[in-house]
Amino acid sequence: MVPAATRRPTVSEVTVPLTVPLTVPPTSARRTLYVAFELGVTQWKLALTPSAGQPPRLRTLPARDMGVVRDEFTRAKAHFGLSGDAPVMSCYEAGRDGFWLHRALTVAGIVNVVVDSASIEVDRRRRRVKTDRLDAMMLVRMLGRYVEGERQVWSVLHVPSAQDEDRRALHRELAVTTRERTRLRNRIRGLLISQGIVVTTWRDFPAQLAEWRTGDGAPLGPVLKMRLQEEWAALEAVEARHDRLDGLRTTCLRAADGADDPRMAQVRQLLALRAIGIETAWVYVMEFFGWRQFTNGRQVGAAAGLAPTPYASSTLVREQGISKAGNRRIRALAVESAWLWLRYQPQSALSQWYRRRFATGGPRMRRIGIVALARKLLVALWHYLEHGIVPSGATFKEAMAA
C-alpha cells in the first residue's frame, strides 16, 4: 500500500469551491508574494510573482528541500522590492506528494491552497504545449485571480489533519488486504480447476494438496504443487494481516470513550441503525463524515460525486448522469448501503419512496433509482449524525434499542 503521506490524493477530498481565509490580504502598502509549486520526483519548479500581471520569476530547485525553498522566497522578495516580512501565499496541485508540503508551509506561516488538478482550465486544442515551466506560470497567474475574488477559477481541496489522514489508513489497508485475499484465492482456484479439481473448503489445504488427483486420476506435478504451496503461504500471510487489522479496528471501537473520541461515538451512532454494519459505519465516519464540515445536503451529495450534471445548450437539453467527481469509496459504499437499506429497512420512508418510483420499472430504471436512493440515504445519515434526526421510519437494532 502507498503510505498515506505520499499517496496521490483522489478527487475524494474535493469540495465545492472553498473560500480559503486570507489571513494577510494583499494591500498596496504590504504586497503579497504569490508562489506556485510544480512538483516533480527529483526537481521542483517555482514561479514567484507579486502580482498576477507581472512576469513571474522562475526557479528550479531540488525536490523536498525546504531550506532552499525558504531561501528562494527571500531572494524573490528582494528581487521584486518587497519587504522582508511580506506575506507569502502559495499553491500546488494535489498529487503524489500528498499533503505534507501543505502542512510544512502552513507551519511556516504561509497561506497555501491545494488544488484539484482536474479543475484547472486548459487549452482545448488537440495538441497543446505542456511543460513544468508553463504549468508553474499558469498556476501562479490563477492563484492571483483566486486571491482577487475569482473563486470559480479552480476547486480547492479540503485538507485533512494528520490525525484524520492516519485514521483513514486502517480501513484502506483492510480494503487492500481483502482484495489481495480474493486475488490469491482465485489464483489457487484457477490453478486447480485447470486440472479438474474444485476447491470446496480451505481447511487443511496442505493435506488436501497431497491427496488431490487430476481429473484423469494422475497426481499433481511437482512444479504445480510448488506454485500452489507458495500461493497458499502468501494467502495465509495476507489473512493473518487482515485479521490483525480487523482486530485493531474492533479494539479501537471498544476501548474508545465517546466523550474523548467523537469519531468513535459517530461510528456507534451509525451502528445503532439496522442495515448499517461496522464496515459501513467505520468508512462513512473516518472517510467522510468525521472530518468534513457540510452545511447542506447538496454539499454532501457533491462531495460523494452523486451530483447531477445537466447539459443544456440552445435546444439541446440532456442529463449526463452523476458527476463521479467525489469520493469514489463513499460513492460505491453508498450504493451498496442503499441495497441493504431496502432489505433491512423496508418500512422506512426512503424505501417506500424507491418502491413507488422505481421498483416497478425495468432493470435500468432500478439501477437509476438505487443511485438516487444512495444520495438521499447519504444526506439522511448526515442529518442523523449532525443534528440527531433519525431517518423517517427507520428502526434500530434490538440490542442497541434495549
N, C-alpha and C positions, 0 to 999 in steps of 0.2 A: 504494500500500500504506500502511496505517496504521502510523506509526512504532511501534517496539516499546515506547517509553517511554509512549505514550499509548493503545495499543490496549486493548480490553476483554479482560481475561483470560478465557479459556474455562474450562470446568469441567475442562479437561485437567489443571490443576495441583492438583485436589482430591485430598487423601489420605484415608486412613482417619482418623477424628478424631485430630488431632495434639495431643500434650501439649506446650504451649509452656513452657519452663522459666521460672519467675518468679524472676528474679534478686533481686528485693526483695519477698518475700511480705508481705502486709499483716499488721500486728500492732496490738494496742491502743495500743502506745507510739508507733508510727510508721504512721499510716494512709496509705492509698494514694488518690490521686485517679484516678477512673475517667473516661475520656473516650470519647465516641462521635462519629465524624465522619459527617455526611450530606453527601456531596459533590455539588455542582452545577457548572454551567458558569461562572456569574458569582458565586454565593454559596455559602458553606458554612454548615451548621447544626451547632453543637456542643452536646452535652449533657454536663454535668460534674457529678459527684457523688462523695462519699467513701464511699458505701455503697449497695447495691442497694435498700434500703428507704427511702432518703431522697430527697425530690423533687429532681430534677436542676436545675441552673442552665442555662438555655438562652441561647445567644448566636448571632447571625448576623453573619458577617464576610466580607470579600472573599475570593474563591477564590484559593488558591495563595499567600497572603500569610503566610509562616511567621513573620514578625516579630509580626504581630497574634495568631497562634496562641499563641506563647510568652507574650505579654502576657496573654492570656485565662487561660492556665494559672496565672500568678502571681496574677491577680485572684481566680480561683476558690479558690486555696489560702487567700488572706486571707479570703474570704467564708465559707468553711467552717471556719476556725480551724485550718488545717493549717500545719505548719512550712514554711518556705521551701524546705527540701531534701526535702520529702515526695516519695516516688516517684510516678510517673505511669504508668498503663497505659491504652492506647487501642486502638480497633478501628475498622475501616471495611469496607464491603462492596467486594468486587472489582468493578471496572467499568472505565469509560473511562479513569480516571486512572492505571491500571496500578499499578506498584509503587514509583514514585519517592517517594511520600509515606512508605511504609513504611521505605525506606532513610533518608530525612531524619529521621524520628522515631527510628530506631534509633541513628543517629549522635549524636543529641541525648541519648542515654541513656534513652529511653522504650521500654518493652516494648510492642510493638504486634503485633496479630494482624490478618490479612486474612481476611475471612470469605466463604465461598461463599454468595452471596445466595439460591441455590436451596435451601439447607439451613435457612433461617431459618423458624421456625414462624410461621404466620399464622392469622388467624381464617378459618374455612371457610364463613362465611355468604356468600350470594351477593353482597350489597352490604356492603362494609366501608369504614370511613373510613380514608383513607391520605393523610398529609401528611408533609413533611420533618420537621416538629416531632415528630409521633408516631413516625416511624421512628427518629429520633435517641434519643428517650426509651426506646423498646423495645430498641434496641441497647445502650444503657448499662446497662439492667437485666439483659440477657442476659450482658453482659460480667461483671457482678458474680457471676452464677450460675456462669459458666465458671471464674472465678478460685476460687470456693469449692469447686470439685471436680466440678461437673456438666459433664463433658467432652462428653456427647452432646447438649448444647444446640444445637450447630451444627457445621459442618465447617470446619476451618481450612485455608487454602491453604499449600502448601509453596512459599515464595517463592524463585525462582531468584536467583542473584547477577547483578550487572550484566553480567559477562563471559558467563555462561551464557545470559542473555537475548539478548545480542548474537549469540552463536553460532547461536541459533535463527533469526535474521533471514535468513541466507543461504538455507537450504532453503525457508523460507516464501516468500521473494521468488521463488525458482525456480518454486515451485508457482504463484504468481500469474502469472508470465510464460508458463508453459506453458498455463494456462487462457486467457490473453489471446491467445496464438498460435492456439490451437484456435478461439476465437471469431472471430477475423479470417479465418482460412482458411474456416470455414463460411460466413461472411458473403459472401466472394468467390464461393464455390461456389454459394451460393443465388442471388446476382445473375445469375450466368452461366447456371445451369440454367433460370432463368425465360425465357431467350432461346434455349433449346435447345442450349446449349454445355456440355460436360462437361470439367472440368479433369483432365488425365491426368498432368501434370508441372508443377512450379513453376519449372522452369528457363526462363530467357529470357521471363519473364512479360510484360514491356513489349512485346517483339517479337511475341509471340502476340496480345496485345491489339490491335495494329494490324492483324493479319490475320484475326481471328475474324469470322465472319458468323453471323447469327441462323439459327434452324432453317429459315426460309423464304428464306434467301440474302441478306437485307438487311444492310447494315453496322450496327455498333453506334451508337446515338445518342450525341451529344456529351455530354449530361448523364450518361448511364450510364458512358461512358468516364471522365469526370472522377471519378465516385464510385469506380470501380474503381481508378483511379490513386491516389486518396487512401487507400483501404483498403490497397493494396499498399505504399505508403510507410509506413503505420503498422505493417504486418506486418514489413517489413524492420527497422524500429527495434526492435520487440519481439524479433525473432530475434537481432539484434545484442546486445541487452541480455541475453538468455538465454544466449548463447554466452559473454559476459564473465563472468557469474555461474558458469556451469559450469566455465569455465577457472579461475576463482578457487578453486573448491572442489577441483579437481584439483591445483592448485598447493599449496594448504594441506596436502592429504593427502600429497603427495610430499616437501614441504620439512620437515614437522614431524618432530621426533625423538620417538619413543615415550617415552623416558625423561623428556623435558621436557614432553610433552603427552600425558597418559594418555588423553584423548578420542580422539586420532588412533590411538593404539595399539588402542583398543577397536574403532574402525572397521576397522582392518586385520585384527583378530582375527575379526570377523564376515565380512569379505570372503573369508577363507580357506575358508569353507564353501560347498559347492555350493548353488545356489538363492538365494544372497544376493548382490545386486549393490550397486553403490556408492550408488544412491539409497536402497535399503532400509537398508543399514548406516549411512549418514550420518544419516538421520532417526531411526532407532532410538536411536543414541547421543546425538545433540545434542538430541533432543526428549524423550527418555525415560530411558534407562539412564545416561547420562553424568552427570546432575546430581541424580538421585533416589537415595535410600538405602532399599532394601527389605530386610525381614527374612525374608520368606517369600513363597511363590508366591501366596498369597491376596491379598496387597497388590499384587502385580504385576497380577493379573487385575482387581482393583477399580480401580486407577489407570487402566487402559485401558478401563473401562466394560464389561468382559466378565464381570462377576459375576452370578450368578443372582438372581432376585427372586421368591421364593416368596410366595404369598398364601394364608394359612391362617386361617380364621375359622370356628369351630364345625365344622360338617360340610363346609364349602366349602374345598376344597384344590385349588389350581391353580398352575401355573408361568407367570409373566408374561414370560419371556424374559430377555435380558440387561439390565442396568441402563442402559447407554449414558450413564453419569454420569461417565465418564472422558475421556481424551484422544481426541477423535474422529479426529485424524490417525493416531495409533497404532492405533486400532481398525480403521480402513479398511486401513491398511498390513498389519496382522496377518492379515486375511482374504486379502488378495492374496498375502502371503507363504506362507500355508497352501496355496493352489492351486499355487504354484511349488514348494513343498516336495514335494507329491505327485508332481510331474512329474520333478524332478531328484534327489530322494532317495527313490526307490521302495522301497529295501531297508531304510530306517530303521524303527525300532520305531514311531514315530508314524504313518508312512504305512501300515504294516501294521495298526495299531490302527484307523485310519479305514476301511480296506477291510473289515475284519472286521465293524465295527459299522454302517457307513453306505453303503458302496459299492453294495450290492445293493438298497437301498431306492429309493423314488421321488425325484423332484426336491426335494420338500420335506424329506425325510429327509437328503438330501445337503447341502442348504443349512444345516440344523441342525448336521450333522456337521462342516462346514467351519468354523463358528464355534467349535465345541468344540475342533477341531484348532488353530485360531488361538490360543486361550487356552493350550493345552498347549505349543504351539511357543514362545509368548512367554515362558512360565515356563522352558522348557528353554534358551532363549537367555540368559535372566538367569542361570541356573546356569552356563552356559558362560562368560559374561563375569565373573561374580563369583567363581566357585570353580574355573573351568577344567575343568568336567565337560562333555565332548563329548556331544551328544545321541546316544542309543544307536543304533548302526547308521549314523550319518551319515558321509558321505565328504567329503574335502577336494578342492579344485580341484587339478589336476595341477601347475600352475605353483607354487602355494603349497606343496603337499606336497613338491615337489622342493627 
